[in-house]
């Protein structure tokens, strides 16, 4: 077994950059636009259980809770420091969400527990093996016909977007980002057992093409 396969990579690769994560996303990635679209795409129902996988500073978790106050929202992240920021943001917003420490490929939740799993900018940090493990874990914790929605880097729309994405690859690593830029995420969904796999939308950003995907667990 590769002893480094579970190595944790902070959101901006280096822990000392964690405090800059929120402003960097606001300035560079059209964060409000794509995360609001991801929540809209998920069609969360009243009382649904929603898991934000790799929740980071909980921007997406809090967006879900504001839009769907009756939903049970759970965020999970492997970074203790970023969860401290997330808890402070939730307290300041006066919103009740659950924030757990754990890894996406070893979820501490029972089978068929969630109605919806969301993930934003997590998968490009994972090795191919851990991408597959994470999708299988997502499949396991989703109820039948539950949906998995991802916002992450996708196949470049044009040469300019491909060149722009080199900055992300230099920061986050070529090995983990290669699957994204090759457009492999939909096929990984299917391999994990999901159906109705779609790339729902794309956004051009100053550092590459951001894609929104969704897939459904069969009945």
Secondary structure, DSSP 8 states (H G I E B T S, - for coil): --TTTT---BTTBSGGGGGGHHHHHHHHS-HHHHHHHHHHHHT--TT-EEEEET-TTSHHHHHHHHH-TTSEEEEEES-HHHHHHHHHHHHHHT---EEEE--TTS--S-TT-EEEEEEES-GGGS-HHHHHHHHHHHHHHEEEEEEEEEEEE-S-SSHHHHHHHHHHHHHH-HHHHHHHHTT-HHHHHHHTT-EEEEEEEEEEETTEEEEEEEEE---
